[in-house]
Amino acid sequence: MNDMLNDAKDNIQSPEELIQKEIHIKAKQLLGLETLSSVYMLAVLNMILMGDGSSNILNEDSLKFNGKYGFGDTDKKFPADAFILNPPYSASGNGMNFVERALSMMNKGRHLY
């Protein structure tokens, strides 16, 4: 997210427009999924403490996630162009099932980080 915000800062001169772009990035361009309730709650608490309570994070299993992110237009699929993965490598398949699932959900350009 910081790279996205820094890119916006480099390209937007108006302070008001920059604030709107930051709000847009947090609300429409980022989505987090965490299957463990305890880790999910820590992530939410961290966002609240850091003043970033507007980012989207769901308590969901990424292998079962249907792409509809539940905020705003709940019928629309989240427009994913890139994924940052941290699968549990102890799971069967050494995490490749997470990679395959992410690739199948991408809109365009295949970028995994």
C-alpha positions as CSV (number, residue, x, y, z in Angstrom):
1,M,0.0,0.0,0.0
2,N,2.8,2.4,0.8
3,D,4.1,2.1,-2.8
4,M,0.7,2.9,-4.1
5,L,0.4,6.0,-1.9
6,N,4.0,7.1,-2.7
7,D,3.2,6.8,-6.4
8,A,0.1,8.9,-5.9
9,K,2.1,11.5,-3.9
10,D,4.6,11.8,-6.8
11,N,1.9,12.3,-9.4
12,I,-0.8,14.4,-7.6
13,Q,-0.1,18.0,-6.7
14,S,-3.4,18.9,-5.0
15,P,-3.6,18.0,-1.3
16,E,-7.4,17.4,-1.6
17,E,-7.0,15.2,-4.6
18,L,-4.2,13.2,-2.8
19,I,-6.6,12.7,0.2
20,Q,-9.3,11.4,-2.1
21,K,-6.8,9.1,-3.9
22,E,-5.7,7.6,-0.5
23,I,-9.3,7.0,0.5
24,H,-9.9,5.3,-2.9
25,I,-6.8,3.1,-2.7
26,K,-7.8,1.9,0.8
27,A,-11.5,1.4,0.0
28,K,-11.3,0.0,-3.5
29,Q,-7.9,-1.4,-4.3
30,L,-6.8,-3.4,-1.3
31,L,-8.3,-6.5,0.2
32,G,-7.0,-8.9,2.9
33,L,-8.2,-12.4,3.7
34,E,-7.4,-14.2,6.9
35,T,-8.9,-17.6,7.8
36,L,-7.8,-17.7,11.5
37,S,-10.1,-15.6,13.7
38,S,-7.4,-14.7,16.2
39,V,-5.0,-13.4,13.4
40,Y,-7.9,-11.6,11.7
41,M,-8.8,-9.8,15.0
42,L,-5.1,-8.8,15.5
43,A,-5.0,-7.4,11.9
44,V,-8.2,-5.4,12.6
45,L,-6.9,-4.1,15.9
46,N,-3.6,-3.1,14.3
47,M,-5.5,-1.1,11.6
48,I,-7.5,0.6,14.3
49,L,-4.5,1.5,16.4
50,M,-2.6,2.7,13.3
51,G,-5.5,4.9,12.2
52,D,-6.2,2.8,9.1
53,G,-9.6,1.4,10.0
54,S,-10.9,1.8,6.4
55,S,-8.9,-1.0,4.8
56,N,-10.8,-4.1,3.7
57,I,-10.0,-7.3,5.6
58,L,-12.2,-10.3,5.8
59,N,-12.2,-13.3,8.0
60,E,-12.4,-15.7,5.1
61,D,-10.7,-18.8,3.7
62,S,-8.9,-17.7,0.6
63,L,-9.4,-21.1,-1.0
64,K,-13.2,-20.8,-0.7
65,F,-13.5,-17.0,-1.2
66,N,-15.9,-16.2,-4.1
67,G,-14.3,-12.9,-4.9
68,K,-17.3,-10.8,-3.7
69,Y,-15.8,-8.7,-1.0
70,G,-18.8,-7.7,1.0
71,F,-18.2,-4.0,1.2
72,G,-20.2,-1.5,-0.8
73,D,-21.4,-3.3,-4.0
74,T,-21.6,-6.8,-2.5
75,D,-22.6,-8.3,-5.9
76,K,-19.4,-7.2,-7.6
77,K,-16.2,-9.3,-7.7
78,F,-13.2,-7.6,-6.2
79,P,-11.0,-6.4,-9.2
80,A,-7.7,-8.2,-8.4
81,D,-4.8,-7.5,-10.6
82,A,-2.1,-8.6,-8.2
83,F,-1.8,-10.8,-5.1
84,I,0.6,-10.8,-2.2
85,L,0.5,-14.4,-0.8
86,N,1.6,-15.8,2.5
87,P,0.1,-19.3,2.4
88,P,0.7,-21.9,5.1
89,Y,3.4,-23.9,3.5
90,S,2.7,-26.8,5.8
91,A,-0.6,-27.3,4.0
92,S,-0.8,-30.0,1.4
93,G,0.8,-29.1,-1.9
94,N,3.3,-26.7,-0.3
95,G,1.1,-23.7,-1.0
96,M,0.7,-24.3,-4.7
97,N,-3.1,-24.6,-4.3
98,F,-3.1,-21.0,-3.0
99,V,-1.0,-19.8,-6.0
100,E,-3.3,-21.6,-8.4
101,R,-6.4,-20.1,-6.7
102,A,-5.0,-16.6,-6.9
103,L,-4.1,-16.9,-10.5
104,S,-7.6,-18.1,-11.3
105,M,-9.1,-15.1,-9.6
106,M,-7.0,-12.4,-11.3
107,N,-8.6,-10.0,-13.8
108,K,-5.5,-9.4,-15.9
109,G,-1.8,-9.3,-15.9
110,R,-0.5,-12.1,-13.6
111,H,1.5,-10.7,-10.7
112,L,2.2,-12.7,-7.5
113,Y,4.4,-11.2,-4.8
